[in-house]
Amino acid sequence: HGIGMQLAPGESLALLGRNGVGKSTLMMSIMGLTTRHGGSLRFKGRDITGLKTELRARSGIGFVPQERQIFKSLTVEENLKVAAMPGRPGHWCLDAVYALFPRLHERRANLGDRLSGGEQQMLAIGRALMGNPELLLLDEPFEGLAPVIVDQLYGAIEKLKAQSGMGIVLVEQHAEVALELTERALVLDRGQTAWGGASPELLADAAKLASLIGLQEA
């Protein structure tokens, strides 16, 4: 309700809040996966409010859903190839994804239902990258994963920020992790903006962070 947000090219934003405040709904709305009752959305100066989901993806928005939603009956490599968008500029291809996630290269012939949770998350991110997005939406990429896998994904997101110049919106229950990875933060409460500002500022103010969402250890 009345949320306004902007993201500069190459900028990263943490989208935070307690469970059920509307974080995933906002992400799905950006992708055109919800029913619009009002408001507008612009991407690279273009009004995309009425665009279908697939056209938003082709315009340069990549989405990694909370449920990952990989094709379990396809191999790792088939999952990646099916997401490629010929004609979109960018360097993301099979080799680039495999360089970011060497484990996927090792498992490239395995079916999706033969992967661990961490491998499925790597595949979901790799699949989104195959479309060479300029904006990447990550909905709780660390959820339910072992600490060692979280560390690997954390490192991969850092590399994406440093190398690709793409904008990133990160939804994450572990607020401190999200704030460490991003430049700006937006905290939601009951579907509305409760706070917005620089991530380092919120990370340094433990009392404010606790009052907004409650501290959650990584």
C-alpha positions as CSV (number, residue, x, y, z in Angstrom):
1,H,0.0,0.0,0.0
2,G,1.7,3.2,-1.2
3,I,5.2,1.8,-1.5
4,G,7.5,3.8,-3.6
5,M,11.0,2.6,-4.3
6,Q,13.8,3.4,-6.8
7,L,16.9,1.6,-7.7
8,A,19.8,3.1,-9.6
9,P,21.7,0.9,-12.2
10,G,24.1,-1.4,-10.3
11,E,22.6,-0.6,-6.9
12,S,21.6,-3.2,-4.4
13,L,18.6,-3.0,-2.0
14,A,17.7,-5.2,1.0
15,L,14.0,-5.7,1.3
16,L,13.3,-6.5,5.0
17,G,10.5,-7.1,7.4
18,R,8.8,-9.7,9.5
19,N,7.0,-12.7,7.9
20,G,3.8,-11.8,6.1
21,V,4.4,-8.0,5.6
22,G,4.4,-8.2,1.8
23,K,8.1,-8.7,0.7
24,S,7.4,-11.6,-1.6
25,T,4.2,-10.0,-2.8
26,L,6.2,-6.9,-3.8
27,M,8.8,-9.0,-5.7
28,M,6.1,-11.0,-7.5
29,S,4.3,-7.7,-8.3
30,I,7.5,-6.4,-10.0
31,M,7.5,-9.5,-12.1
32,G,3.8,-9.2,-13.0
33,L,2.7,-12.3,-11.0
34,T,0.0,-10.6,-9.0
35,T,-3.2,-8.8,-9.8
36,R,-2.6,-5.0,-10.0
37,H,-5.1,-2.8,-8.2
38,G,-3.2,0.5,-8.7
39,G,0.1,2.1,-9.0
40,S,2.7,1.9,-11.8
41,L,6.1,0.4,-12.5
42,R,8.9,1.8,-14.6
43,F,12.0,0.0,-15.7
44,K,14.9,1.9,-17.5
45,G,12.5,4.8,-18.0
46,R,9.8,2.6,-19.7
47,D,6.4,2.0,-18.2
48,I,6.1,-1.8,-17.9
49,T,3.0,-1.8,-15.7
50,G,0.9,-3.6,-18.2
51,L,3.6,-6.0,-19.5
52,K,3.2,-9.7,-19.2
53,T,5.7,-11.6,-17.0
54,E,7.7,-13.0,-19.9
55,L,8.1,-9.6,-21.5
56,R,9.4,-8.2,-18.2
57,A,11.9,-11.0,-18.2
58,R,12.9,-10.2,-21.7
59,S,13.3,-6.5,-20.9
60,G,16.0,-7.4,-18.4
61,I,14.4,-8.5,-15.0
62,G,15.5,-11.8,-13.5
63,F,13.6,-13.5,-10.7
64,V,14.8,-16.2,-8.3
65,P,11.6,-17.2,-6.4
66,Q,11.6,-18.4,-2.8
67,E,10.5,-21.9,-3.8
68,R,13.3,-22.0,-6.5
69,Q,10.9,-23.7,-9.0
70,I,13.6,-25.5,-11.0
71,F,12.5,-28.1,-13.6
72,K,13.1,-31.3,-11.7
73,S,12.6,-33.5,-14.8
74,L,15.4,-31.6,-16.7
75,T,19.1,-31.8,-16.1
76,V,21.1,-29.0,-14.7
77,E,22.3,-28.0,-18.1
78,E,18.9,-28.2,-19.6
79,N,17.5,-26.0,-16.9
80,L,20.1,-23.4,-17.8
81,K,19.7,-23.6,-21.5
82,V,15.9,-23.3,-21.4
83,A,16.3,-19.9,-19.7
84,A,18.7,-18.4,-22.2
85,M,17.4,-15.4,-24.1
86,P,19.2,-15.1,-27.5
87,G,19.7,-11.5,-28.5
88,R,19.9,-10.0,-25.0
89,P,23.3,-8.4,-24.5
90,G,25.5,-9.6,-21.7
91,H,28.2,-12.2,-20.9
92,W,26.1,-14.7,-19.0
93,C,26.2,-18.1,-20.7
94,L,26.8,-21.7,-19.6
95,D,30.5,-21.2,-19.1
96,A,30.0,-18.0,-17.0
97,V,27.4,-19.7,-14.8
98,Y,29.6,-22.7,-14.3
99,A,32.5,-20.4,-13.4
100,L,30.3,-18.7,-10.7
101,F,29.0,-22.1,-9.5
102,P,31.6,-24.9,-10.2
103,R,29.3,-27.3,-8.4
104,L,26.7,-26.9,-11.2
105,H,29.3,-27.9,-13.7
106,E,30.1,-31.1,-11.7
107,R,26.4,-31.9,-11.6
108,R,25.4,-30.7,-15.1
109,A,24.1,-34.1,-16.2
110,N,22.0,-34.7,-13.0
111,L,18.2,-34.2,-13.0
112,G,16.8,-31.3,-10.9
113,D,15.3,-33.7,-8.4
114,R,18.7,-35.2,-7.7
115,L,20.2,-32.0,-6.4
116,S,20.6,-30.9,-2.8
117,G,18.8,-27.8,-1.6
118,G,21.9,-25.7,-2.0
119,E,22.5,-27.0,-5.5
120,Q,18.9,-26.2,-6.4
121,Q,19.4,-22.6,-5.2
122,M,22.6,-22.3,-7.2
123,L,20.7,-23.5,-10.2
124,A,17.8,-21.1,-9.6
125,I,20.2,-18.2,-9.5
126,G,22.2,-19.5,-12.5
127,R,19.0,-19.9,-14.5
128,A,18.0,-16.3,-13.8
129,L,21.5,-15.1,-14.9
130,M,21.1,-16.9,-18.3
131,G,18.7,-14.2,-19.3
132,N,21.4,-11.6,-18.8
133,P,19.2,-9.5,-16.4
134,E,20.0,-5.9,-15.5
135,L,17.9,-6.3,-12.4
136,L,18.0,-9.4,-10.3
137,L,15.3,-10.2,-7.7
138,L,16.4,-12.7,-5.0
139,D,13.6,-13.9,-2.7
140,E,15.2,-15.5,0.4
141,P,18.1,-17.3,-1.4
142,F,19.6,-18.5,2.0
143,E,16.4,-20.0,3.4
144,G,16.9,-23.5,4.9
145,L,20.5,-23.9,3.7
146,A,23.5,-25.1,5.7
147,P,26.0,-22.4,6.8
148,V,28.7,-23.6,4.4
149,I,26.2,-23.2,1.5
150,V,25.1,-19.8,2.7
151,D,28.8,-18.7,2.7
152,Q,29.2,-19.9,-0.9
153,L,26.0,-18.1,-2.1
154,Y,27.1,-15.0,-0.1
155,G,30.4,-15.0,-2.0
156,A,28.6,-15.5,-5.3
157,I,26.3,-12.5,-4.7
158,E,29.3,-10.4,-3.8
159,K,30.9,-11.3,-7.1
160,L,27.7,-10.4,-9.0
161,K,27.7,-7.0,-7.4
162,A,31.4,-6.4,-8.2
163,Q,31.5,-7.8,-11.7
164,S,28.2,-7.4,-13.4
165,G,26.9,-4.0,-12.5
166,M,23.3,-5.3,-12.3
167,G,20.8,-4.0,-9.8
168,I,19.9,-6.4,-7.0
169,V,16.9,-6.6,-4.7
170,L,17.4,-9.1,-1.9
171,V,14.7,-10.4,0.4
172,E,16.2,-12.2,3.4
173,Q,15.1,-13.1,6.9
174,H,18.6,-12.8,8.1
175,A,18.6,-9.1,8.2
176,E,22.3,-8.6,9.1
177,V,23.4,-10.7,6.2
178,A,21.2,-8.8,3.8
179,L,22.4,-5.4,5.1
180,E,26.0,-6.5,4.7
181,L,25.4,-7.3,1.1
182,T,23.5,-4.2,0.1
183,E,23.8,-0.5,-0.1
184,R,20.3,0.5,0.7
185,A,17.4,-1.0,2.7
186,L,13.7,-0.8,2.7
187,V,11.7,-2.2,5.7
188,L,8.1,-3.2,5.3
189,D,5.4,-3.5,7.9
190,R,1.8,-4.5,7.1
191,G,2.3,-3.8,3.4
192,Q,3.7,-0.3,3.9
193,T,7.1,1.3,4.2
194,A,8.3,1.4,7.8
195,W,11.9,2.6,7.1
196,G,14.2,3.4,4.2
197,G,17.8,4.4,4.1
198,A,21.4,3.3,3.9
199,S,22.1,-0.4,4.8
200,P,25.2,0.5,6.9
201,E,23.2,3.0,8.9
202,L,20.6,0.4,9.9
203,L,23.2,-2.3,10.4
204,A,25.0,0.0,12.9
205,D,21.8,0.7,14.9
206,A,21.0,-2.5,16.7
207,A,18.1,-1.0,18.6
208,K,16.4,0.4,15.5
209,L,16.9,-2.9,13.7
210,A,15.4,-4.8,16.6
211,S,12.4,-2.5,16.8
212,L,11.7,-2.8,13.1
213,I,12.0,-6.5,12.5
214,G,13.7,-8.2,15.5
215,L,17.2,-9.3,15.3
216,Q,17.8,-12.7,13.5
217,E,21.2,-14.3,13.7
218,A,22.7,-15.7,10.4
